[in-house]
Amino acid sequence: MMIRSICARRATLLSLTAAASGLLLQTTPVQAEESGWSLLNMTQGVTDMSRHIYDLHMLIFWVCVIIGAVVFGAMFWSLIAYRKSQGAVPDTTMVHNTKVEIVWTAVPVIILIAMAVPAARTLVEIEDTTKTDLTIKVTGFQWGWNYEYLDKGVTFFSRLDRKSDAARELGSGVDPNTVEHYLLNVDHPLVVPVGVKVRLLVTGADVIHSWWVPALAVKKDGIPGFVNEAWFNIDADKTGLYRGQCAELCGRDHGFMPIVVDARKKEDFDAWIAEQAAQQKQAAAPAGTEATPTASAPAVVTPAAGTSPQAESAATAPAAAGSKATAVTLASATAR
């Protein structure tokens, strides 16, 4: 009786706590998120694909819960109902039952097939990188990221921001708690448009890295010498910053390779990409040099349109004379 009373009191306390938590979730969602309850499960993300993965996760989770409840319920019921103190006598004659073996083999197979159908459908959708509007090459290196917008003329490096980099140093005297988004901020975020299917080509420059942003449901390894594909399409109303990290142990500063995705409206992204392309094109312009003819290959002068035959022969005469003189010199050297 005492045990039942204690259990009843605990059940009442848990129900009251759950009700208070539910009220808290409804009235103050920000506090609920800061309390850590949102970290107990996968995030639903900001893309259709992330929500499909979340739904698949919850489906498989509840299937496992039901299986566990049935299996452990039958086990505990058997232990309690057929215990020795109740006079239970073990049946030593039952060594084989064909029907039972067929049932406990067929039921798991049916369950696995039923679970495999939605899982396979989701996996096929994850790998479908067709009909994309923007392609970005992502290269991981020790320790940062390089982003190249293919066919846009824009490329840049993204590393840990200066404030976090300074605070992480031993003896820096900087309190990491005073740094906003400590170890989760970068100097140059990856800018993408919302409502657009973005294709990622992920690779590595030195060792294996892994580009992981939970809100986008993207986690793809960057392997040197290989190119892996991924994609995402952020909801049109979900502009903002989404953070991730390298999820593959890649060396000493593996913990200092954050990822920040800046999702903007389509028109804002178009203006940004045009501005970046113009700046990088202007910065690269002074690096160009004109090619000069080598001594071993004399330049051939091409006359302009309307040039007279006399001027043309005069222009080509020095080159011919030089060639003739070279031939005479070689002939004299051979005769000697």
Secondary structure, DSSP 8 states (H G I E B T S, - for coil): -HHHHHHHHHHHHHHHHHHHHHHHHHH-HHHHHHHTGGGGS----SBHHHHHHHHHHHHHHHHHHHHHHHHHHHHHHHHHHT-GGGT----SS----HHHHHHHHHHHHHHHHHHHHHHHHHHHHHT---S-SEEEEEEEETTEEEEEETTTTEEEEE-B-HHHHHHTSTT----GGGSTTTTS-BSS-EEEETTS-EEEEEEESSS-EEEEEGGGTEEEEE-TT--EEEEE-B-TT--EEEEEEE-S--STTGGG-EEEEEEE-HHHHHHHHHHHHHHHHHHHGGG-------TTS-------TT--HHHHHHHHHHHHHHHHHHHHHHHHHHH-
